[in-house]
């Protein structure tokens, strides 16, 4: 600057030179003061500018919750992997085991429930809290359970008439035994009966009759060799149960073999869900009288009345039947066995009940069940089940039977008003971004676009917990019908009956709002088509997915993308063939084919397979959910300053956004379940991120790198 200034001429240049005169002392003092003021002004401005720029830039979040999240990211990620070539390894390279991030979060929520149940405290007598805590303690008292042995179970069997393999059997009426199993033990050996929403009247309950759930994983397309091995393992299991109950080995073998035969025949009567749906026979309306005429072996009115007390049923009571042909064939099989093998039919029902009650029995029965499950998973090429500690099983059972109490306690402990407010603010931003996004879709016509925006605007959202869980009185609900007996099995069965009665009672009460399908400590969000409501439970809105004190990039990347994905479920129908007749079919199909090819181009680890057409809808939701969450986050940055990031990770806010998205999907790659509609974890990370131009820009990926392909797809 001195050089430039020396070359410039002042207006006084060219005038005759004058001799300078010395400044008087007062003038010198004035000049010194002015210089000092100017220097001070410049220094203050510099400090102010530095503060402004510093405050606008991302600052590290040093709070305990951020430090904990930083430790999680460092523990799961592999920073030696190049993010542009393998972002899955970069984010998830150290993820151990086959548990997903969702499963890990679910276990952490159960750990919180455990701390609540094990915390010392005094509760009101006969309150829900006291009974929940007593039940949990009885479940954890393995010494008392082992000391009781099979005695409580033998008492149950005697009440049902006994069975021949133990030498003491009373030939009770078949339907009386079935009625007791359904109403007193909530066990359904030949079919399932439950209350559910009416197919055309969502808030009107109706009894539904469905196919049974088998203990063994049989499938129609199973190889004969695998089928035979599965049957053999199950036969070994039944023989072990009979022996544990003191049965004669030869009789046990005979009765177990016939029980397997009954199961195999019932299985052969089943028809696949897709077939019944294609034939329009998935929801068939019949009355009790009509079903009695078509499947006469079952005393339908008597059995259903006992199961769904205090409902008042009549022969004209409407029912929803999900597989009428199965029920007809099942009834015929029952009639044949009632004529020739009544005692074997009794044994079949007892074997099934013992298996269903195994969680409440001593270690010998539980070990028999564990060995069966392990063998069956090996035969069906499924990964072994992780060993559950006793406390986790007891928390799950307590949560099942005392949900209102535990819901109120969990919400009070883990979902404060500040979390609720922050989650609602995030959802609003995601919803607004989706409405904006709909305006830019080239394959939507204007009328469809307007309808889509209206659907999003009219959507209801439930965040945290049902309305009833927020009422403090529910934590003190008395459960007057729960009798905690001298044995854990007796307490377990009392809770089974109480739960069934509460379930029926809740359906009989008019409910003007959506019935939640998940417990408040659950981690699964969902969209209900019938009620047009999206639900995000409190259990999902927990660290490491969400916290009001996290950098916004984390919340938008993790839970924001989940919220956006659930919103896109509203439009599944439009992506199906013929689902959007007014849309630009060529543009829509082009975007769909582009996305399928995009996913198919990724190399997969050895042994990992997936069906692109089977997972397409979820791939579209994953990709669109990330795009919408990123748009919402970018809009948030424009309107609000003061963004933070996690310390010591070296990630900018946008990089942290993408890292947080991937963290939700982290899981060690394994064999993909053929029934899973989601892609393998590696594709759920690489597919959406590589389709997002901003990812390549913020991670400086060269063109042609795996995460910066030359072409991308725009479906959403």
KEBAZA-695208 format. One line per 8 residues: number of its first residue (from 0); for each residue z, y, x negated of C-alpha. Coordinates in nm, 2 decimals, decimal comma. Last residue first. Example, Ala and Ser with C-alpha at 12.3 -4.5 7.8 and 13.67 -1.06 7.14 Angstrom:
2
1 = 0,71/-0,11/-1,37; 0,78/-0,45/-1,23
END
This chain:
716
715 = -0,53/-3,72/3,85; -0,83/-3,94/3,77; -0,94/-3,76/3,47; -1,05/-3,99/3,19; -1,09/-3,93/2,81; -1,36/-3,94/2,55; -1,36/-3,91/2,17; -1,03/-4,08/2,13
707 = -0,72/-3,90/1,99; -0,43/-4,15/1,99; -0,63/-4,43/1,82; -0,78/-4,18/1,58; -1,15/-4,08/1,65; -1,08/-3,70/1,62; -0,79/-3,63/1,38; -0,44/-3,62/1,53
699 = -0,25/-3,30/1,48; 0,07/-3,42/1,67; 0,06/-3,12/1,90; -0,31/-3,13/1,96; -0,34/-3,51/1,99; -0,07/-3,51/2,26; -0,22/-3,21/2,43; -0,54/-3,40/2,49
691 = -0,36/-3,66/2,71; -0,55/-3,99/2,75; -0,39/-4,11/2,43; -0,05/-4,05/2,58; -0,13/-4,23/2,91; -0,26/-4,55/2,75; -0,04/-4,57/2,44; 0,30/-4,58/2,61
683 = 0,24/-4,79/2,91; 0,00/-5,00/2,70; 0,28/-5,09/2,45; 0,51/-5,17/2,74; 0,28/-5,43/2,89; 0,09/-5,31/3,20; 0,27/-5,29/3,54; 0,20/-5,50/3,84
675 = 0,42/-5,78/3,72; 0,35/-6,11/3,89; 0,18/-6,27/3,58; 0,49/-6,18/3,37; 0,37/-6,04/3,04; 0,46/-6,24/2,73; 0,66/-6,01/2,50; 0,65/-5,67/2,34
667 = 0,99/-5,53/2,24; 1,08/-5,27/2,49; 1,05/-4,89/2,50; 0,90/-4,74/2,82; 1,16/-4,47/2,87; 1,14/-4,38/2,50; 0,77/-4,31/2,53; 0,82/-4,02/2,77
659 = 1,10/-3,89/2,55; 0,87/-3,89/2,24; 0,60/-3,70/2,44; 0,85/-3,43/2,54; 0,99/-3,42/2,19; 0,64/-3,35/2,05; 0,62/-3,06/2,30; 0,96/-2,92/2,19
651 = 0,87/-2,95/1,82; 1,00/-3,26/1,64; 1,15/-3,27/1,30; 1,42/-3,52/1,41; 1,71/-3,36/1,24; 1,84/-3,18/1,55; 1,71/-3,23/1,90; 1,52/-2,94/2,06
643 = 1,60/-2,62/2,24; 1,40/-2,38/2,46; 1,53/-2,03/2,49; 1,25/-1,88/2,71; 1,16/-1,92/3,07; 0,84/-1,86/3,27; 0,58/-1,98/3,02; 0,80/-2,27/2,91
635 = 0,85/-2,39/3,27; 0,47/-2,39/3,32; 0,43/-2,61/3,02; 0,69/-2,85/3,16; 0,53/-2,87/3,50; 0,19/-2,94/3,34; 0,34/-3,21/3,11; 0,51/-3,37/3,41
627 = 0,18/-3,38/3,60; -0,01/-3,53/3,31; 0,26/-3,79/3,25; 0,26/-3,89/3,61; -0,11/-3,91/3,63; -0,13/-4,16/3,34; 0,16/-4,38/3,47; 0,04/-4,36/3,83
619 = -0,31/-4,46/3,73; -0,18/-4,75/3,52; 0,04/-4,85/3,82; -0,27/-4,87/4,04; -0,48/-5,05/3,78; -0,23/-5,33/3,70; -0,41/-5,62/3,87; -0,75/-5,48/3,77
611 = -0,64/-5,46/3,41; -0,49/-5,82/3,39; -0,26/-5,84/3,10; -0,20/-6,04/2,79; 0,05/-6,04/2,50; 0,05/-6,35/2,28; -0,06/-6,17/1,97; 0,00/-5,79/2,00
603 = -0,26/-5,60/2,20; -0,56/-5,40/2,08; -0,64/-5,11/2,31; -0,99/-5,08/2,45; -0,90/-5,24/2,79; -0,68/-4,94/2,88; -0,96/-4,69/2,84; -1,21/-4,92/3,01
595 = -0,99/-4,94/3,32; -0,94/-4,56/3,31; -1,32/-4,49/3,29; -1,38/-4,74/3,57; -1,14/-4,55/3,79; -1,28/-4,21/3,70; -1,63/-4,33/3,77; -1,52/-4,48/4,10
587 = -1,37/-4,14/4,21; -1,68/-3,94/4,10; -1,92/-4,18/4,28; -1,71/-4,19/4,59; -1,68/-3,82/4,63; -1,41/-3,83/4,90; -1,46/-3,85/5,27; -1,41/-4,23/5,29
579 = -1,08/-4,22/5,09; -0,93/-4,57/5,12; -1,27/-4,75/5,12; -1,18/-4,94/4,81; -0,82/-4,86/4,71; -0,75/-4,53/4,53; -0,68/-4,35/4,85; -0,42/-4,60/4,96
571 = -0,21/-4,54/4,65; -0,18/-4,17/4,74; 0,20/-4,15/4,82; 0,26/-4,36/4,50; 0,17/-4,04/4,32; 0,51/-3,90/4,40; 0,68/-4,20/4,23; 0,48/-4,13/3,91
563 = 0,57/-3,76/3,92; 0,94/-3,84/3,94; 0,92/-4,09/3,66; 0,73/-3,83/3,44; 1,00/-3,58/3,51; 1,27/-3,84/3,43; 1,16/-3,89/3,07; 0,93/-3,61/2,95
555 = 1,07/-3,34/3,18; 1,43/-3,43/3,10; 1,37/-3,46/2,72; 1,15/-3,14/2,70; 1,42/-2,95/2,88; 1,66/-3,00/2,59; 1,95/-3,19/2,72; 2,26/-3,02/2,87
547 = 2,17/-3,10/3,24; 2,14/-3,47/3,14; 1,86/-3,72/3,20; 1,70/-4,04/3,06; 1,95/-4,12/2,78; 2,17/-4,03/2,96; 2,20/-4,05/3,34; 1,97/-3,96/3,63
539 = 1,87/-4,32/3,70; 2,22/-4,43/3,81; 2,24/-4,13/4,05; 1,95/-4,28/4,25; 1,61/-4,11/4,28; 1,46/-4,17/4,63; 1,12/-4,06/4,77; 1,08/-4,02/5,15
531 = 0,79/-4,07/5,38; 1,01/-4,28/5,61; 0,76/-4,57/5,66; 0,60/-4,53/5,31; 0,93/-4,54/5,12; 0,89/-4,42/4,76; 1,11/-4,57/4,49; 1,34/-4,50/4,20
523 = 1,50/-4,79/4,03; 1,81/-4,73/3,81; 2,10/-4,85/4,03; 2,44/-4,68/4,03; 2,38/-4,53/4,37; 2,29/-4,88/4,51; 1,92/-4,92/4,60; 1,74/-4,97/4,93
515 = 1,88/-4,65/5,09; 1,85/-4,62/5,47; 1,65/-4,31/5,55; 1,79/-4,07/5,81; 1,87/-4,05/6,18; 2,07/-4,37/6,17; 2,16/-4,52/6,50; 2,44/-4,78/6,46
507 = 2,34/-5,14/6,52; 2,19/-5,17/6,18; 2,52/-5,07/6,02; 2,71/-5,32/6,22; 2,49/-5,61/6,11; 2,54/-5,51/5,74; 2,91/-5,47/5,79; 2,94/-5,82/5,94
499 = 2,74/-5,97/5,66; 2,96/-5,79/5,40; 3,28/-5,91/5,56; 3,16/-6,27/5,57; 3,06/-6,27/5,20; 3,39/-6,10/5,12; 3,59/-6,37/5,28; 3,38/-6,62/5,09
491 = 3,46/-6,46/4,76; 3,83/-6,44/4,84; 3,84/-6,81/4,92; 3,65/-6,89/4,61; 3,89/-6,68/4,40; 4,18/-6,89/4,52; 4,50/-6,78/4,69; 4,31/-6,57/4,94
483 = 4,20/-6,20/4,94; 4,14/-6,15/5,32; 3,86/-5,90/5,39; 3,84/-5,82/5,76; 4,04/-5,50/5,74; 3,79/-5,36/5,48; 4,02/-5,05/5,44; 3,79/-4,77/5,35
475 = 3,97/-4,56/5,09; 3,66/-4,48/4,87; 3,48/-4,40/5,20; 3,72/-4,12/5,27; 3,58/-3,91/4,99; 3,24/-3,87/5,17; 2,96/-3,84/4,92; 2,87/-4,21/4,95
467 = 2,79/-4,15/5,32; 2,51/-3,91/5,24; 2,33/-4,16/5,03; 2,35/-4,11/4,65; 2,19/-3,91/4,37; 1,87/-3,76/4,49; 1,70/-3,81/4,82; 1,37/-3,63/4,87
459 = 1,17/-3,57/5,19; 0,79/-3,52/5,17; 0,64/-3,26/5,40; 0,50/-3,05/5,11; 0,35/-3,36/4,94; 0,18/-3,48/5,25; 0,05/-3,13/5,32; -0,10/-3,11/4,98
451 = -0,28/-3,45/5,04; -0,41/-3,33/5,38; -0,55/-3,01/5,22; -0,71/-3,21/4,95; -0,86/-3,46/5,20; -1,01/-3,17/5,39; -1,14/-3,00/5,07; -1,31/-3,31/4,93
443 = -1,14/-3,49/4,65; -1,34/-3,63/4,36; -1,32/-3,32/4,14; -0,94/-3,30/4,14; -0,84/-2,94/4,05; -0,66/-2,83/4,37; -0,45/-3,15/4,36; -0,30/-3,04/4,03
435 = -0,14/-2,73/4,19; 0,04/-2,95/4,45; 0,14/-3,19/4,17; 0,28/-2,90/3,96; 0,49/-2,78/4,26; 0,63/-3,13/4,31; 0,72/-3,16/3,94; 0,90/-2,82/3,94
427 = 1,08/-2,91/4,26; 1,19/-3,24/4,11; 1,33/-3,06/3,80; 1,53/-2,82/4,01; 1,67/-3,10/4,22; 1,78/-3,29/3,90; 1,95/-2,97/3,77; 2,14/-2,92/4,09
419 = 2,25/-3,28/4,12; 2,36/-3,28/3,76; 2,56/-2,96/3,81; 2,71/-3,11/4,13; 2,86/-3,40/3,93; 2,71/-3,74/3,91; 2,90/-3,98/3,69; 3,27/-4,00/3,79
411 = 3,26/-3,88/4,16; 2,93/-4,06/4,21; 3,07/-4,38/4,07; 3,39/-4,37/4,27; 3,20/-4,30/4,60; 2,95/-4,58/4,53; 3,23/-4,82/4,42; 3,40/-4,78/4,76
403 = 3,09/-4,80/4,97; 2,95/-5,10/4,76; 3,26/-5,32/4,80; 3,10/-5,66/4,83; 2,79/-5,62/4,61; 2,96/-5,39/4,36; 3,25/-5,64/4,32; 3,00/-5,92/4,26
395 = 2,81/-5,71/4,00; 3,12/-5,60/3,83; 3,25/-5,96/3,81; 2,92/-6,07/3,66; 2,94/-5,79/3,40; 3,30/-5,87/3,31; 3,21/-6,24/3,25; 2,96/-6,16/2,98
387 = 2,60/-6,22/3,06; 2,40/-6,43/2,81; 2,05/-6,29/2,80; 1,81/-6,51/3,00; 1,57/-6,70/2,79; 1,21/-6,57/2,78; 0,97/-6,73/3,04; 0,73/-7,00/2,94
379 = 0,77/-7,19/3,27; 0,92/-7,50/3,11; 1,16/-7,30/2,89; 1,27/-7,09/3,19; 1,35/-7,40/3,38; 1,55/-7,55/3,10; 1,76/-7,24/3,06; 1,82/-7,20/3,43
371 = 1,93/-7,56/3,46; 2,17/-7,53/3,16; 2,32/-7,21/3,31; 2,38/-7,39/3,65; 2,56/-7,68/3,49; 2,76/-7,43/3,28; 2,86/-7,25/3,60; 2,97/-7,57/3,76
363 = 3,18/-7,67/3,46; 3,31/-7,31/3,42; 3,49/-7,29/3,75; 3,33/-7,18/4,08; 3,26/-6,83/4,23; 2,92/-6,79/4,06; 2,83/-7,15/4,16; 2,85/-7,07/4,53
355 = 2,47/-7,09/4,59; 2,44/-7,41/4,39; 2,72/-7,57/4,60; 2,55/-7,45/4,92; 2,22/-7,62/4,82; 2,39/-7,95/4,74; 2,58/-7,93/5,07; 2,26/-7,88/5,27
347 = 2,08/-8,17/5,10; 2,38/-8,39/5,15; 2,38/-8,32/5,53; 2,01/-8,41/5,54; 2,09/-8,73/5,35; 2,35/-8,82/5,61; 2,11/-8,77/5,90; 1,85/-8,99/5,74
339 = 1,66/-9,18/6,01; 1,64/-8,98/6,34; 1,76/-8,65/6,20; 1,52/-8,69/5,91; 1,21/-8,70/6,13; 1,34/-8,41/6,34; 1,40/-8,20/6,03; 1,04/-8,27/5,91
331 = 0,90/-8,16/6,25; 1,11/-7,84/6,24; 0,98/-7,75/5,89; 0,62/-7,80/6,00; 0,66/-7,56/6,29; 0,86/-7,31/6,08; 0,59/-7,32/5,81; 0,32/-7,25/6,07
323 = 0,51/-6,95/6,19; 0,52/-6,77/5,86; 0,66/-6,42/5,87; 0,83/-6,43/6,21; 0,95/-6,11/6,37; 1,19/-6,18/6,66; 1,21/-6,05/7,01; 1,52/-6,15/7,22
315 = 1,40/-6,32/7,54; 1,63/-6,62/7,50; 1,92/-6,37/7,48; 2,11/-6,21/7,19; 2,42/-5,98/7,19; 2,47/-5,84/6,84; 2,83/-5,87/6,74; 2,75/-6,11/6,57
307 = 2,43/-6,17/6,38; 2,49/-6,51/6,22; 2,66/-6,67/6,52; 2,39/-6,54/6,76; 2,11/-6,65/6,52; 2,24/-7,01/6,51; 2,31/-7,05/6,88; 1,98/-6,89/6,99
299 = 1,77/-7,08/6,73; 1,90/-7,43/6,79; 1,67/-7,57/6,53; 1,48/-7,90/6,58; 1,27/-7,73/6,85; 1,02/-7,53/6,63; 0,74/-7,42/6,87; 0,95/-7,43/7,19
291 = 1,25/-7,27/7,03; 1,02/-7,00/6,88; 0,90/-6,91/7,23; 1,25/-6,90/7,36; 1,37/-6,68/7,08; 1,08/-6,44/7,14; 0,78/-6,40/6,92; 0,62/-6,12/6,72
283 = 0,41/-6,23/6,43; 0,43/-6,02/6,11; 0,24/-6,18/5,82; -0,01/-6,35/6,04; -0,31/-6,11/6,01; -0,52/-6,38/5,84; -0,55/-6,17/5,52; -0,17/-6,11/5,52
275 = -0,10/-6,48/5,56; -0,33/-6,56/5,27; -0,20/-6,29/5,04; 0,16/-6,41/5,10; 0,08/-6,76/5,00; 0,14/-7,04/5,25; 0,45/-7,26/5,24; 0,44/-7,61/5,39
267 = 0,42/-7,78/5,05; 0,75/-7,62/4,95; 0,92/-7,78/5,25; 0,79/-8,12/5,13; 0,92/-8,07/4,77; 1,26/-7,95/4,89; 1,30/-8,26/5,12; 1,20/-8,49/4,83
259 = 1,45/-8,32/4,60; 1,72/-8,38/4,85; 1,61/-8,74/4,87; 1,65/-8,78/4,50; 2,00/-8,61/4,50; 2,12/-8,85/4,78; 2,02/-9,16/4,58; 2,14/-9,04/4,25
251 = 2,48/-8,93/4,39; 2,52/-9,27/4,56; 2,47/-9,45/4,23; 2,70/-9,21/4,05; 2,98/-9,23/4,30; 3,08/-8,88/4,38; 3,38/-8,70/4,23; 3,27/-8,34/4,29
243 = 3,17/-8,30/3,93; 2,95/-8,61/3,97; 2,77/-8,46/4,26; 2,70/-8,14/4,08; 2,57/-8,33/3,77; 2,34/-8,54/3,98; 2,20/-8,22/4,13; 2,13/-8,07/3,79
235 = 1,96/-8,39/3,66; 1,74/-8,38/3,97; 1,66/-8,02/3,90; 1,55/-8,11/3,55; 1,32/-8,39/3,68; 1,17/-8,17/3,95; 1,08/-7,91/3,68; 0,93/-8,18/3,46
227 = 0,72/-8,31/3,74; 0,58/-7,97/3,83; 0,50/-7,90/3,47; 0,30/-8,22/3,45; 0,13/-8,15/3,79; 0,02/-7,81/3,68; 0,14/-7,53/3,90; -0,11/-7,35/4,13
219 = 0,11/-7,37/4,44; 0,42/-7,26/4,25; 0,77/-7,40/4,21; 1,04/-7,20/4,04; 1,35/-7,41/4,15; 1,64/-7,27/4,35; 1,41/-7,22/4,65; 1,41/-6,91/4,87
211 = 1,33/-6,99/5,23; 1,03/-6,85/5,42; 1,10/-6,57/5,67; 1,26/-6,51/6,01; 1,32/-6,14/6,09; 1,58/-6,01/6,33; 1,48/-5,66/6,44; 1,62/-5,32/6,36
203 = 1,46/-5,00/6,51; 1,43/-4,72/6,26; 1,08/-4,82/6,13; 0,93/-4,88/6,48; 0,59/-5,05/6,41; 0,70/-5,33/6,18; 1,06/-5,32/6,31; 1,30/-5,26/6,02
195 = 1,50/-5,55/5,89; 1,78/-5,78/5,99; 1,79/-6,12/5,82; 1,71/-6,48/5,87; 1,58/-6,70/5,59; 1,45/-7,05/5,63; 1,55/-7,41/5,55; 1,88/-7,39/5,35
187 = 2,00/-7,05/5,47; 2,34/-6,97/5,32; 2,54/-6,67/5,45; 2,86/-6,88/5,41; 3,03/-6,83/5,75; 2,73/-6,75/5,97; 2,44/-6,93/5,81; 2,63/-7,24/5,68
179 = 2,84/-7,27/5,99; 2,53/-7,26/6,22; 2,36/-7,52/6,00; 2,66/-7,75/6,03; 2,67/-7,71/6,41; 2,29/-7,75/6,42; 2,32/-8,09/6,25; 2,60/-8,22/6,48
171 = 2,87/-8,36/6,27; 2,87/-8,71/6,12; 3,21/-8,70/5,95; 3,19/-8,80/5,59; 3,45/-8,91/5,33; 3,33/-9,14/5,05; 3,24/-8,86/4,81; 2,86/-8,95/4,83
163 = 2,88/-8,95/5,21; 2,94/-8,59/5,26; 3,22/-8,38/5,41; 3,22/-8,25/5,77; 3,16/-7,88/5,69; 3,53/-7,81/5,67; 3,55/-8,10/5,42; 3,29/-7,93/5,21
155 = 3,49/-7,61/5,20; 3,81/-7,79/5,10; 3,62/-7,97/4,82; 3,51/-7,63/4,69; 3,87/-7,50/4,68; 3,98/-7,82/4,48; 3,69/-7,81/4,23; 3,90/-7,66/3,95
147 = 4,20/-7,45/4,07; 4,33/-7,43/3,71; 3,99/-7,31/3,59; 3,98/-7,03/3,84; 4,34/-6,93/3,76; 4,26/-6,91/3,38; 3,93/-6,73/3,46; 4,12/-6,43/3,60
139 = 3,83/-6,19/3,57; 3,72/-6,26/3,93; 4,07/-6,22/4,06; 4,09/-5,88/3,87; 3,76/-5,77/4,03; 3,89/-5,87/4,38; 4,22/-5,68/4,33; 4,03/-5,37/4,22
131 = 3,81/-5,38/4,52; 4,10/-5,45/4,75; 4,30/-5,16/4,61; 4,01/-4,92/4,63; 3,91/-5,02/4,98; 4,27/-4,94/5,09; 4,52/-5,21/5,19; 4,80/-5,01/5,01
123 = 4,68/-4,68/4,87; 4,59/-4,71/4,50; 4,80/-4,69/4,19; 4,62/-4,65/3,86; 4,52/-4,81/3,53; 4,15/-4,80/3,46; 3,99/-5,15/3,47; 3,77/-5,09/3,78
115 = 3,66/-4,75/3,66; 3,59/-4,87/3,31; 3,39/-5,16/3,45; 3,19/-4,92/3,67; 3,10/-4,73/3,35; 2,99/-5,06/3,19; 2,78/-5,13/3,49; 2,60/-4,79/3,44
107 = 2,55/-4,89/3,07; 2,40/-5,22/3,19; 2,15/-5,04/3,42; 2,06/-4,80/3,13; 1,97/-5,10/2,91; 1,77/-5,26/3,19; 1,58/-4,93/3,24; 1,51/-4,90/2,86
99 = 1,36/-5,25/2,89; 1,54/-5,56/2,76; 1,32/-5,79/2,55; 1,53/-5,77/2,23; 1,56/-5,50/1,97; 1,38/-5,16/1,98; 1,32/-5,07/1,61; 0,95/-4,97/1,65
91 = 1,00/-4,79/1,98; 0,89/-4,43/1,92; 0,68/-4,46/1,60; 0,60/-4,82/1,68; 0,45/-4,72/2,02; 0,29/-4,41/1,86; 0,07/-4,63/1,65; -0,23/-4,45/1,49
83 = -0,16/-4,08/1,56; 0,22/-4,13/1,54; 0,19/-4,28/1,19; 0,48/-4,53/1,15; 0,74/-4,44/0,89; 0,94/-4,27/1,16; 1,03/-4,60/1,32; 1,21/-4,53/1,65
75 = 1,49/-4,71/1,82; 1,80/-4,61/1,62; 1,68/-4,26/1,54; 1,61/-4,20/1,91; 1,96/-4,33/2,01; 2,13/-4,12/1,74; 1,95/-3,80/1,86; 2,06/-3,88/2,21
67 = 2,42/-3,90/2,09; 2,38/-3,57/1,91; 2,24/-3,41/2,22; 2,53/-3,53/2,43; 2,78/-3,41/2,17; 2,63/-3,06/2,16; 2,42/-2,95/1,86; 2,10/-2,86/2,04
59 = 1,86/-2,74/1,77; 1,70/-2,40/1,85; 1,34/-2,36/1,96; 1,21/-2,01/1,90; 1,28/-1,72/2,13; 1,62/-1,66/1,99; 1,50/-1,64/1,64; 1,22/-1,41/1,72
51 = 1,45/-1,17/1,91; 1,72/-1,20/1,64; 1,47/-1,13/1,36; 1,33/-0,83/1,56; 1,69/-0,69/1,60; 1,77/-0,74/1,23; 1,45/-0,57/1,13; 1,51/-0,29/1,38
43 = 1,86/-0,24/1,24; 1,72/-0,23/0,88; 1,45/0,02/0,97; 1,70/0,24/1,15; 1,94/0,22/0,86; 1,67/0,31/0,62; 1,56/0,60/0,84; 1,92/0,73/0,87
35 = 1,96/0,70/0,49; 1,64/0,89/0,43; 1,73/1,16/0,67; 2,07/1,20/0,50; 1,91/1,22/0,16; 1,66/1,48/0,29; 1,94/1,69/0,43; 2,14/1,67/0,11
27 = 1,84/1,78/-0,09; 1,78/2,07/0,15; 2,15/2,18/0,10; 2,11/2,15/-0,28; 1,81/2,39/-0,29; 1,48/2,23/-0,36; 1,32/2,32/-0,70; 1,00/2,52/-0,68
19 = 0,65/2,37/-0,74; 0,38/2,58/-0,91; 0,08/2,60/-0,70; -0,25/2,43/-0,74; -0,55/2,59/-0,57; -0,65/2,41/-0,25; -0,88/2,11/-0,29; -0,61/1,87/-0,16
11 = -0,39/2,02/0,11; -0,54/1,82/0,38; -0,41/1,51/0,21; -0,64/1,29/0,01; -0,63/0,90/0,03; -0,68/0,70/-0,29; -0,31/0,71/-0,38; -0,22/0,57/-0,03
3 = -0,43/0,27/-0,08; -0,29/0,19/-0,42; 0,07/0,24/-0,29; 0,00/0,00/0,00
END
